[in-house]
C-alpha cells in the first residue's frame, strides 16, 4: 500500500476517566464499507499478479472454496476484530515530569494520571463523513489479491478489502520457531531414522488489523525501521516499493512478527498514532513523554 496520511478523530478524557484513575485517549476511525458484487463496480479494477482481472463472486454466493460470505456479518466482524486488537494494546503514555495539565483534583492535585490508549470504529453514514472508504468484495479464491489502503482523488482514504481478510491465513514468511519437532531422515524404503530439530514457524497474518494500522498512519516495519532491503525497494519504486516482501521484514524476528510486518504482535513504536494526538490535546511537544506497554499503570501520587 502507499504511505498514508492518517485521518481520524480523537478524544482525551481526564480526571480519572480511564482504568485505575488514569486519563484515556481514544482514537475514533470513521469507516464506510461499500459492498461490491461485480468487478465492474470496483475502482480501480483489481488485478491478479499476471495482470488479468480478478475473478469476483457476489456476496452470499459460494466461493471457490465452497463457502458463502455475508456482507453484514463481515462488516460486524471488521469492527469486532479491529477493536479487539487496537483497543486492547496495553499502550500507555506517561506525561513529562514537569507537566501538570492532567493533575487532579483541581485546586488540590494529589494524582498525576497516565494516559490509556484506546480505539473505536464508528460507521460513517456515507462517503462525505468517512475517514476511509473501503470497497469490499469476494475473490473466487483466497490468496489471489492483497488488500490495501490508498488516497483516492476525493481526499479521504480508500482501499480494497476482501471477504477473506478476517482470517489469519499463514503467509509467505517463516522464522525459526521456539519448539522442537521430529522429522524423518534418510530413505523411507531403507535406513530411515528420526531426528529432533528446531521447527520453523509460519507467521499468520490477519489483513484487516494490519490495514487499520495503515489507516492510523503506521508504515510497514521495514519502512519504519529503514532496513536496507526495504529502502532499496523504495528506491526502485517510491509509490509501491513499500509493498515488497522486504518491507514486511525487520532486522529481528520480533520485528517481522509485528502487526505492521507479517505477524500479529505489537511493539512500542506502534503507539505513534496516539503519541501524535496527545500533543494536540495537551498543547506540548513529545519531548519528555514516555511510552509504556503494560496491563496496568497506576497514576503517580503527588506529595
VOLUMPA-693409 format. One record per residue (C-alpha): residue number from 1; residue in one letter; x, y, z. Coordinates in steps of 0.2 Angstrom, whole numbers, plus 5000, padded with zeros to 4 digits. Layout:
<atoms>
NUM,a,X,Y,Z .
...
</atoms>
This chain:
<atoms>
1,x,5000,5000,5000 .
2,x,5005,5018,4998 .
3,x,5011,5028,5013 .
4,x,4995,5036,5021 .
5,x,4992,5052,5030 .
6,x,4980,5047,5044 .
7,x,4963,5054,5045 .
8,x,4954,5051,5062 .
9,x,4946,5059,5077 .
10,x,4952,5058,5095 .
11,x,4946,5062,5112 .
12,x,4956,5065,5128 .
13,x,4946,5062,5144 .
14,x,4954,5067,5160 .
15,x,4950,5067,5179 .
16,x,4952,5048,5181 .
17,x,4941,5043,5167 .
18,x,4952,5028,5162 .
19,x,4957,5012,5171 .
20,x,4963,5014,5189 .
21,x,4960,5033,5189 .
22,x,4970,5037,5174 .
23,x,4966,5048,5159 .
24,x,4960,5040,5142 .
25,x,4964,5045,5124 .
26,x,4953,5037,5112 .
27,x,4955,5037,5093 .
28,x,4939,5036,5083 .
29,x,4940,5030,5065 .
30,x,4925,5033,5054 .
31,x,4924,5019,5041 .
32,x,4912,5017,5026 .
33,x,4912,5000,5019 .
34,x,4905,4998,5002 .
35,x,4898,4981,4996 .
36,x,4904,4976,4979 .
37,x,4897,4961,4970 .
38,x,4904,4963,4952 .
39,x,4921,4968,4947 .
40,x,4914,4982,4936 .
41,x,4909,4991,4952 .
42,x,4927,4992,4959 .
43,x,4938,5006,4955 .
44,x,4952,5004,4952 .
45,x,4948,4987,4945 .
46,x,4958,4973,4955 .
47,x,4970,4963,4945 .
48,x,4979,4947,4948 .
49,x,4998,4946,4948 .
50,x,4998,4941,4930 .
51,x,4989,4957,4925 .
52,x,4972,4948,4922 .
53,x,4956,4954,4930 .
54,x,4952,4946,4947 .
55,x,4938,4934,4947 .
56,x,4925,4940,4959 .
57,x,4909,4932,4965 .
58,x,4894,4941,4973 .
59,x,4892,4942,4992 .
60,x,4882,4927,4998 .
61,x,4887,4916,4983 .
62,x,4898,4901,4987 .
63,x,4916,4905,4983 .
64,x,4929,4893,4975 .
65,x,4932,4885,4992 .
66,x,4913,4882,4994 .
67,x,4909,4895,5007 .
68,x,4897,4909,5005 .
69,x,4902,4926,5014 .
70,x,4888,4938,5021 .
71,x,4892,4956,5019 .
72,x,4883,4962,5035 .
73,x,4892,4949,5045 .
74,x,4909,4954,5038 .
75,x,4906,4972,5042 .
76,x,4901,4967,5060 .
77,x,4917,4957,5062 .
78,x,4928,4970,5055 .
79,x,4923,4981,5070 .
80,x,4925,4967,5082 .
81,x,4942,4961,5076 .
82,x,4949,4979,5073 .
83,x,4943,4985,5091 .
84,x,4948,4968,5098 .
85,x,4966,4971,5093 .
86,x,4969,4990,5093 .
87,x,4958,4994,5108 .
88,x,4967,4981,5119 .
89,x,4986,4986,5115 .
90,x,4990,4989,5133 .
91,x,4998,5005,5127 .
92,x,5001,5020,5139 .
93,x,5008,5037,5138 .
94,x,5017,5044,5153 .
95,x,5017,5063,5154 .
96,x,5033,5073,5156 .
97,x,5038,5075,5175 .
98,x,5035,5094,5174 .
99,x,5018,5093,5165 .
100,x,5004,5097,5177 .
101,x,4989,5099,5165 .
102,x,4982,5082,5169 .
103,x,4984,5083,5188 .
104,x,4968,5081,5199 .
105,x,4958,5086,5209 .
106,x,4959,5104,5203 .
107,x,4964,5116,5216 .
108,x,4972,5102,5227 .
109,x,4980,5090,5215 .
110,x,4986,5074,5223 .
111,x,4986,5062,5207 .
112,x,4996,5063,5191 .
113,x,4987,5051,5179 .
114,x,4995,5042,5164 .
115,x,4985,5041,5148 .
116,x,4977,5025,5142 .
117,x,4977,5022,5123 .
118,x,4960,5016,5116 .
119,x,4952,5014,5099 .
120,x,4935,5013,5092 .
121,x,4927,5011,5074 .
122,x,4912,5022,5070 .
123,x,4902,5018,5055 .
124,x,4901,5033,5043 .
125,x,4883,5037,5036 .
126,x,4891,5040,5019 .
127,x,4906,5045,5009 .
128,x,4906,5063,5015 .
129,x,4908,5059,5033 .
130,x,4921,5045,5032 .
131,x,4939,5045,5036 .
132,x,4941,5030,5024 .
133,x,4930,5022,5011 .
134,x,4934,5004,5008 .
135,x,4927,4993,4993 .
136,x,4923,4976,5000 .
137,x,4922,4961,4988 .
138,x,4925,4942,4987 .
139,x,4938,4935,4975 .
140,x,4933,4917,4970 .
141,x,4948,4910,4980 .
142,x,4959,4917,4994 .
143,x,4977,4922,4991 .
144,x,4973,4930,4974 .
145,x,4973,4948,4980 .
146,x,4982,4959,4993 .
147,x,4971,4972,5002 .
148,x,4977,4989,5003 .
149,x,4973,5007,5008 .
150,x,4977,5022,4997 .
151,x,4972,5040,4993 .
152,x,4958,5042,4981 .
153,x,4955,5059,4972 .
154,x,4941,5065,4984 .
155,x,4953,5066,4999 .
156,x,4948,5053,5011 .
157,x,4957,5037,5012 .
158,x,4951,5022,5001 .
159,x,4955,5005,4998 .
160,x,4950,4987,4994 .
161,x,4947,4973,5007 .
162,x,4941,4955,5003 .
163,x,4930,4943,5012 .
164,x,4945,4933,5017 .
165,x,4954,4947,5026 .
166,x,4947,4942,5043 .
167,x,4955,4925,5043 .
168,x,4973,4924,5049 .
169,x,4980,4914,5034 .
170,x,4998,4908,5036 .
171,x,5008,4919,5024 .
172,x,5025,4918,5015 .
173,x,5035,4922,5030 .
174,x,5044,4909,5040 .
175,x,5055,4912,5055 .
176,x,5064,4900,5067 .
177,x,5052,4893,5080 .
178,x,5055,4890,5098 .
179,x,5048,4872,5098 .
180,x,5057,4856,5094 .
181,x,5049,4843,5082 .
182,x,5054,4826,5075 .
183,x,5057,4824,5056 .
184,x,5061,4809,5046 .
185,x,5079,4807,5039 .
186,x,5085,4795,5026 .
187,x,5077,4783,5014 .
188,x,5059,4778,5019 .
189,x,5062,4762,5010 .
190,x,5079,4758,5018 .
191,x,5088,4766,5033 .
192,x,5076,4780,5038 .
193,x,5078,4787,5055 .
194,x,5071,4801,5065 .
195,x,5079,4817,5070 .
196,x,5074,4831,5083 .
197,x,5077,4849,5076 .
198,x,5070,4866,5080 .
199,x,5055,4869,5069 .
200,x,5052,4884,5058 .
201,x,5036,4895,5062 .
202,x,5025,4900,5048 .
203,x,5018,4918,5053 .
204,x,4999,4920,5052 .
205,x,4993,4937,5047 .
206,x,4976,4945,5048 .
207,x,4974,4958,5035 .
208,x,4961,4969,5042 .
209,x,4970,4973,5058 .
210,x,4986,4977,5048 .
211,x,4976,4988,5036 .
212,x,4968,4998,5050 .
213,x,4986,5001,5057 .
214,x,4990,5009,5040 .
215,x,4974,5020,5042 .
216,x,4981,5025,5058 .
217,x,4997,5031,5049 .
218,x,5008,5016,5053 .
219,x,5021,5011,5040 .
220,x,5027,4993,5037 .
221,x,5040,4988,5049 .
222,x,5054,4988,5036 .
223,x,5050,5006,5031 .
224,x,5048,5012,5049 .
225,x,5065,5005,5054 .
226,x,5073,5009,5037 .
227,x,5080,4992,5034 .
228,x,5092,4992,5019 .
229,x,5082,4979,5010 .
230,x,5066,4990,5011 .
231,x,5075,5006,5007 .
232,x,5081,4998,4991 .
233,x,5064,4993,4986 .
234,x,5058,5011,4989 .
235,x,5072,5017,4978 .
236,x,5066,5006,4964 .
237,x,5048,5012,4966 .
238,x,5043,5026,4978 .
239,x,5025,5023,4976 .
240,x,5023,5004,4978 .
241,x,5040,4999,4984 .
242,x,5034,4998,5002 .
243,x,5023,4983,4997 .
244,x,5038,4972,4994 .
245,x,5041,4957,5005 .
246,x,5057,4965,5011 .
247,x,5047,4979,5019 .
248,x,5037,4967,5029 .
249,x,5053,4961,5037 .
250,x,5063,4969,5051 .
251,x,5081,4967,5057 .
252,x,5075,4955,5071 .
253,x,5062,4941,5071 .
254,x,5051,4950,5083 .
255,x,5051,4965,5071 .
256,x,5045,4953,5057 .
257,x,5031,4946,5069 .
258,x,5024,4964,5071 .
259,x,5007,4968,5066 .
260,x,5014,4980,5053 .
261,x,5026,4966,5047 .
262,x,5020,4949,5044 .
263,x,5013,4944,5061 .
264,x,5001,4949,5074 .
265,x,5012,4956,5088 .
266,x,5014,4974,5095 .
267,x,5030,4985,5099 .
268,x,5031,5002,5107 .
269,x,5033,5011,5091 .
270,x,5015,5006,5086 .
271,x,5009,5019,5099 .
272,x,5014,5033,5087 .
273,x,4995,5037,5082 .
274,x,4991,5041,5100 .
275,x,5008,5050,5103 .
276,x,5004,5061,5088 .
277,x,4987,5066,5095 .
278,x,4992,5069,5113 .
279,x,5002,5084,5108 .
280,x,4987,5092,5100 .
281,x,4976,5088,5116 .
282,x,4989,5094,5129 .
283,x,4997,5108,5119 .
284,x,5015,5102,5122 .
285,x,5028,5093,5111 .
286,x,5033,5075,5113 .
287,x,5049,5079,5122 .
288,x,5048,5071,5140 .
289,x,5034,5059,5136 .
290,x,5037,5041,5139 .
291,x,5028,5026,5131 .
292,x,5024,5010,5141 .
293,x,5017,4993,5137 .
294,x,5008,4986,5152 .
295,x,4991,4979,5158 .
296,x,4990,4992,5172 .
297,x,5000,5008,5176 .
298,x,4994,5016,5192 .
299,x,4994,5036,5192 .
300,x,5008,5044,5201 .
301,x,5004,5050,5219 .
302,x,5009,5068,5222 .
303,x,5016,5074,5238 .
</atoms>
